[in-house]
Amino acid sequence: RVLKNLQGIPMAYVTAERSGRTAGPAVTAFLKQMGCQADDLQLKDKGIRGNGHFMMLESNRRQVFDAIRSWIESKVEA
C-alpha cells in the first residue's frame, strides 16, 4: 500500500524530550514504508532539552523554531 497523495512531500515528526511521545521512529518508519519522505526530528538530538508537548509556547521556542526551520530549509528549495 502506498500513500500516493503524500509522495514527494517532506514530513517531519517533531518530538520534544518531555512531550510523552516516543513513537517518532515507528511513525516515520510507517510513512517511509508507505512511500513517503519522513524524518524523525528529535529535539534532544539537536541539544534542545526539557520541552514538553507545547514546545512552541515555551521559553526556548526560538531554538525549537530554528531547528524546524533548518529542517525545512534542508528539504525544500527556496
C-alpha positions as CSV (number, residue, x, y, z in Angstrom):
1,R,0.0,0.0,0.0
2,V,1.2,3.5,-0.9
3,L,0.1,6.9,0.3
4,K,0.0,8.3,-3.2
5,N,-1.2,11.8,-2.3
6,L,1.7,12.4,0.2
7,Q,4.5,11.2,-2.0
8,G,7.1,13.9,-2.7
9,I,6.1,16.0,0.3
10,P,8.8,16.1,3.0
11,M,7.4,15.4,6.5
12,A,9.0,15.7,10.0
13,Y,7.7,14.1,13.2
14,V,9.0,16.5,15.8
15,T,9.4,15.2,19.3
16,A,10.3,17.1,22.4
17,E,12.2,15.5,25.3
18,R,9.2,15.6,27.8
19,S,6.3,15.5,25.3
20,G,5.4,11.9,26.3
21,R,5.7,10.9,22.6
22,T,8.0,8.1,21.8
23,A,6.5,6.9,18.6
24,G,8.6,9.0,16.3
25,P,10.7,6.2,14.9
26,A,7.7,4.0,14.4
27,V,5.6,6.7,12.7
28,T,8.4,7.7,10.3
29,A,9.1,4.0,9.5
30,F,5.5,3.5,8.7
31,L,5.4,6.6,6.5
32,K,8.6,5.5,4.7
33,Q,7.1,2.1,4.1
34,M,4.1,3.8,2.5
35,G,6.4,5.7,0.1
36,C,6.6,9.0,1.9
37,Q,9.7,11.1,2.7
38,A,9.6,11.3,6.5
39,D,12.2,12.2,9.2
40,D,12.1,11.7,12.9
41,L,13.2,15.1,14.3
42,Q,14.2,14.6,18.0
43,L,14.8,18.0,19.6
44,K,17.1,16.5,22.3
45,D,19.4,15.3,19.4
46,K,19.7,19.0,18.5
47,G,20.7,20.0,22.0
48,I,17.2,21.3,22.8
49,R,16.3,19.8,26.2
50,G,13.3,19.8,28.6
51,N,10.5,20.8,26.3
52,G,7.0,19.4,26.6
53,H,4.2,18.8,24.1
54,F,3.6,22.5,23.5
55,M,7.2,23.3,22.6
56,M,6.4,26.4,20.6
57,L,4.9,28.1,23.7
58,E,7.9,27.6,26.0
59,S,10.7,30.0,26.8
60,N,13.2,28.4,24.3
61,R,10.7,28.4,21.4
62,R,13.3,30.2,19.3
63,Q,15.6,27.2,19.5
64,V,12.7,25.0,18.5
65,F,11.8,27.2,15.6
66,D,15.4,27.3,14.4
67,A,15.6,23.5,14.4
68,I,12.4,23.2,12.5
69,R,13.3,25.9,10.1
70,S,16.7,24.3,9.4
71,W,15.0,21.0,8.6
72,I,12.6,22.8,6.2
73,E,15.4,24.6,4.5
74,S,17.3,21.3,4.1
75,K,14.3,19.7,2.4
76,V,12.6,22.4,0.4
77,E,14.1,24.5,-2.4
78,A,13.9,28.3,-1.9
